[in-house]
Amino acid sequence: MAEKEIVSVEEGAGPVPVLKWDQGLFEQTVRGFQFPVEWDARYPHQGQTDADAPPGYI
Protein backbone atom coordinates (compact mmCIF):
# COMPACT_ATOMS: atom_id res chain seq x y z
CA MET A 1 0.00 0.00 0.00
CA ALA A 2 1.40 3.39 -0.99
CA GLU A 3 1.85 6.10 1.60
CA LYS A 4 -0.17 9.26 1.13
CA GLU A 5 1.78 12.43 0.44
CA ILE A 6 0.67 15.43 2.49
CA VAL A 7 0.88 18.83 0.84
CA SER A 8 1.05 21.66 3.35
CA VAL A 9 -1.35 24.57 3.01
CA GLU A 10 -0.54 28.09 4.19
CA GLU A 11 -3.42 29.57 6.18
CA GLY A 12 -4.46 33.21 6.09
CA ALA A 13 -3.03 33.90 2.63
CA GLY A 14 -6.41 34.77 1.13
CA PRO A 15 -9.62 33.01 0.13
CA VAL A 16 -7.76 30.19 -1.64
CA PRO A 17 -5.12 28.22 0.28
CA VAL A 18 -1.55 28.31 -1.06
CA LEU A 19 -0.14 24.86 -1.79
CA LYS A 20 3.50 24.40 -0.84
CA TRP A 21 4.89 22.26 -3.67
CA ASP A 22 8.47 21.44 -4.45
CA GLN A 23 9.97 20.05 -7.64
CA GLY A 24 10.16 16.52 -6.22
CA LEU A 25 6.43 16.44 -5.42
CA PHE A 26 5.67 17.92 -8.84
CA GLU A 27 7.71 15.21 -10.60
CA GLN A 28 6.10 12.52 -8.43
CA THR A 29 2.65 13.82 -9.47
CA VAL A 30 3.60 13.87 -13.16
CA ARG A 31 4.86 10.26 -12.95
CA GLY A 32 2.06 9.04 -10.70
CA PHE A 33 -0.69 10.37 -12.94
CA GLN A 34 1.28 9.42 -16.07
CA PHE A 35 1.08 12.84 -17.71
CA PRO A 36 1.64 12.41 -21.47
CA VAL A 37 4.94 13.83 -22.74
CA GLU A 38 2.91 15.99 -25.14
CA TRP A 39 1.58 17.95 -22.15
CA ASP A 40 5.11 19.27 -21.55
CA ALA A 41 4.42 19.68 -17.81
CA ARG A 42 6.94 22.11 -16.31
CA TYR A 43 7.72 23.03 -12.74
CA PRO A 44 7.84 26.85 -12.53
CA HIS A 45 11.05 28.68 -11.69
CA GLN A 46 11.28 30.38 -8.30
CA GLY A 47 9.11 33.51 -8.24
CA GLN A 48 6.90 32.41 -11.15
CA THR A 49 3.17 31.88 -10.84
CA ASP A 50 0.58 30.29 -13.08
CA ALA A 51 0.08 33.76 -14.60
CA ASP A 52 3.65 33.48 -15.98
CA ALA A 53 2.83 30.33 -17.97
CA PRO A 54 3.53 30.44 -21.71
CA PRO A 55 0.54 30.86 -24.07
CA GLY A 56 -1.54 27.70 -24.23
CA TYR A 57 -0.72 26.52 -20.70
CA ILE A 58 -3.23 26.39 -17.89
N, C-alpha and C positions, 0 to 999 in steps of 0.2 A: 504494500500500500504506500502510495506516495505521500510525502509530507506536504502540508499546505503552506504556501508562502504567504507571509503577512506583509502587506504594504502599509506603511505608516501614513497617517493622515494628519495634517497640520490643522489644528482647530483655530477658529477666530480669524481666518484669513479672508473671510467673505462668505457669500451665500453658498459657494461650491467649495468643498474641501480640496486641498492641494495634495496630490499624491506625491510621495517622495520615492521616485524611481531612481535606479542607477543603471548603468549600461549592462551589467550582468543580469539583472532582472528583466530588462528589455530583451536581451538576446535569448534568455530562457523562455520568455513569452513567445517570441518569434518561432523558436524551435518547437515548443510545446503545442502551439496551435498550427504548426506547419504552414506558416505564411508562404505563399508562392513567391519564387524569386522575382517574378514579374511585378510584384507589389513594391519592390525596392524599399522595404522598410528601413528607416534610418533613425538612429538615436540622435537627438539634437545636440549640438555643441553647447557648452556651458553658456548660459545667458540667453539662449534662444527659447522661443515659445512656439506653440502651434501656429501663431500668426506669422512666424518667420518661414513657414514651410514654402517650398517652391510651388509654382502654379500646378494645379492638378492634384495636390496632396490634401488630405483631410486630417 
